[in-house]
Amino acid sequence: MIVYGDAVRHEEPHALLGALQEGLRQLSGLPPGLARHTALVARFIEAGELAQGLADAAFRARGEDAASAQGDAGTALLTRLAAALRASWSSGFQDLPPLPEAFLPGPLPEVIAPKRMEGFSFYALYPEGYLQAAEKAGLGEATVVIGLRSIGLPLAALVAAALGAAPPVSLRPVGHPFERRLALSGEIKAALLRGQGPRAIVDEGPGLSGSSMGAVADLLEGGGIAPSRLHFFPSHGGAPGPQASARHRARWSAAARHLCDFERLVLHASRPAHRLEHWAADLTGPPEAPLRELSGGAWRALRYAAEGAWPPANPQQERRKFLLQAGGRPWLLKFTGLGPEGEGKARMGRMLSEAGLVPSLAGYRHGFLVAGWEAAARGLDQAPRPPAALLAPVARYLAFRRRHFAKGSGGASLAALWDMACHNTAEALGEPAARALRRLQPDLPRLEARLRPIAGDNRLHPWEWLALPDGRLLKADALDHHAAHDLIGCQDLAWDLVGAEVELGLAPTALAAAVARESGHATDPALPDAYRPCYLAFQLGAAGMAAAACQGMPEEAARLRAATRRYTVLLRRLIEAG
């Protein structure tokens, strides 16, 4: 099934560098505290994307990783910012050494393709954890640090800063995701193999195969570096996934691995300034009970009287979230992203909160949004309302997004969505059904020109709405799904019209008319028909893949398989109806 995607951004490095310079200037004027540290992490992530984009541009130009003045300068800048981040964290956000000047030798390429750092955006991967892991690793300044792009480059800069080592060497593994390989210049290869010091291999993985880290280790061992000198810095304590080779799996089980996960870094930190509940105390008041984990679908235990009524959830893809009892009331602390990603979500959340469309937002603290928890609310799956009663509040919500969250780009094209739909249809219903669907394909280039992408909701399922006892209807999880780890991204409002039709039973024509009255913007009437098979094919693929990943969770897998069957039936009916 096709579900995931990696949106490509194209940026002018001069503009990114200028924004970074201004951000660092403003940062120097902030008072000590968590807000300054949060801003420092954001600038560090921006510098990481810039350095990665420059390194990848040089890679594309030469066809291999090689030394370059711009790449080396970007990595050196990143490592100095990592040292400043370390000083801030270790001092409880009180110290900030002089920040480096954001300067890179020219000429810079006209365009680069920085990648979103998924761990920082989705998975509560905190850069400070790599500082802690390196400090406790027992390694020294003679260590050769190797970072795997994308996110492995800034993570490696953190390891190098904590060890007092030279700035890292960054590499771009290429090839099939399960069989990554390296393309290196002779100079880079010689540098990696020179000297007797330890080698630190740094990345967010291992993933399904661990082949990126494995390719680096293969190179080093093949060049005479003893396995005992290899040290891995991963983001989690698990083994490589089921696609890993026997050789890589055996090496991983025996290798030295160093990590400090979110639990140790934040939830159980020995220092109060580093704990999540302390970050939010100025907004919520002092905590009155330990944090309660609501991640992985655990939030359903608070919303439903019986587990048998739970809706499906994808535990591996859910954001980290916690319930905090403080100041005489419950609060939801939800991870929405570090750096520019989190800053943007915070602005969006404030606007939606002020408009009364989502639960009241108290603030944003170093990756987490702090919002009131509506304990008396029930999802629309428990407190259903007829479509006529839903039309006005859903239209108001979507119209607000249409007015305020317009985007120039960022989502999959219609052609890519239809390719996904036909591929998923073939897997779910067979090749004849896929061919029948392809015959229904509209004039995509003509419709593509009519799209007006917005940061839509992208998840209008009934349990994602909160029905309050006073009759109000609020939207939960209103910030994430247009920027999720999938291929959909920002689409025309018509995508949400189809979502409201499939999930809430609202007629798209009536809803489109109501949204147009509220927003002053009409939706092309041909777009819902173009999106509908894509929506169903995407949802059945997402639910099916999530069910397959729920090993050891039979009840969750059963809920997800039921959702898959529902979308499959709807897609079959659509195709048969022509």
Stockholm file with secondary structure:
# STOCKHOLM 1.0

chainA/1-578         MIVYGDAVRHEEPHALLGALQEGLRQLSGLPPGLARHTALVARFIEAGELAQGLADAAFRARGEDAASAQGDAGTALLTRLAAALRASWSSGFQDLPPLPEAFLPGPLPEVIAPKRMEGFSFYALYPEGYLQAAEKAGLGEATVVIGLRSIGLPLAALVAAALGAAPPVSLRPVGHPFERRLALSGEIKAALLRGQGPRAIVDEGPGLSGSSMGAVADLLEGGGIAPSRLHFFPSHGGAPGPQASARHRARWSAAARHLCDFERLVLHASRPAHRLEHWAADLTGPPEAPLRELSGGAWRALRYAAEGAWPPANPQQERRKFLLQAGGRPWLLKFTGLGPEGEGKARMGRMLSEAGLVPSLAGYRHGFLVAGWEAAARGLDQAPRPPAALLAPVARYLAFRRRHFAKGSGGASLAALWDMACHNTAEALGEPAARALRRLQPDLPRLEARLRPIAGDNRLHPWEWLALPDGRLLKADALDHHAAHDLIGCQDLAWDLVGAEVELGLAPTALAAAVARESGHATDPALPDAYRPCYLAFQLGAAGMAAAACQGMPEEAARLRAATRRYTVLLRRLIEAG
#=GR chainA/1-578 SS CCCCCCCCCCBCHHHHHHHHHHHHHHHHTSCSSHHHHHHHHHHHHHHHHHHHHHHHHHHHHHTSBCCCHHHHHHHHHHHHHHHHHHHHHHTTSCCCCCCCCCCCCSCCCSCBCCCCCHHHHTSCCCHHHHHHHHHTTTCCTTCEEEEETTTHHHHHHHHHHHHTCCCCEEECCBSSTTSCBCCBCHHHHHHHHSSSSCEEEECSCCCSSCHHHHHHHHHHHHTTCCGGGEEEECSSSSCCCTTCCHHHHHHHHHSEECCCCHIIIIITCSSGGGSHHHHTHHHHCSBSSCCEECTTTTTHHHHCSSGGGCCCCCTTTSCCEEEEEETTEEEEEEECCSHHHHHHHHHHHHHHHHTTSSSCEEEEETTEEEEECCTTCEETTTSCCCHHHHHHHHHHHHHHHHHHCBCSSCSCCHHHHHHHHHHHHHHHHCHHHHHHHHHTCCCHHHHHTTCCEECCCCCCCGGGEEECTTSCEEESSCSSGGGSSSSCCSEETHHHHHHHHHHHCCCHHHHHHHHHHHHSCCCCTTHHHHHHHHHHHHHHHHHHHHHHHCTTCHHHHHHHHHHHHHHHHHHHHHHHHC
#=GC SS_cons         CCCCCCCCCCBCHHHHHHHHHHHHHHHHTSCSSHHHHHHHHHHHHHHHHHHHHHHHHHHHHHTSBCCCHHHHHHHHHHHHHHHHHHHHHHTTSCCCCCCCCCCCCSCCCSCBCCCCCHHHHTSCCCHHHHHHHHHTTTCCTTCEEEEETTTHHHHHHHHHHHHTCCCCEEECCBSSTTSCBCCBCHHHHHHHHSSSSCEEEECSCCCSSCHHHHHHHHHHHHTTCCGGGEEEECSSSSCCCTTCCHHHHHHHHHSEECCCCHIIIIITCSSGGGSHHHHTHHHHCSBSSCCEECTTTTTHHHHCSSGGGCCCCCTTTSCCEEEEEETTEEEEEEECCSHHHHHHHHHHHHHHHHTTSSSCEEEEETTEEEEECCTTCEETTTSCCCHHHHHHHHHHHHHHHHHHCBCSSCSCCHHHHHHHHHHHHHHHHCHHHHHHHHHTCCCHHHHHTTCCEECCCCCCCGGGEEECTTSCEEESSCSSGGGSSSSCCSEETHHHHHHHHHHHCCCHHHHHHHHHHHHSCCCCTTHHHHHHHHHHHHHHHHHHHHHHHCTTCHHHHHHHHHHHHHHHHHHHHHHHHC
//
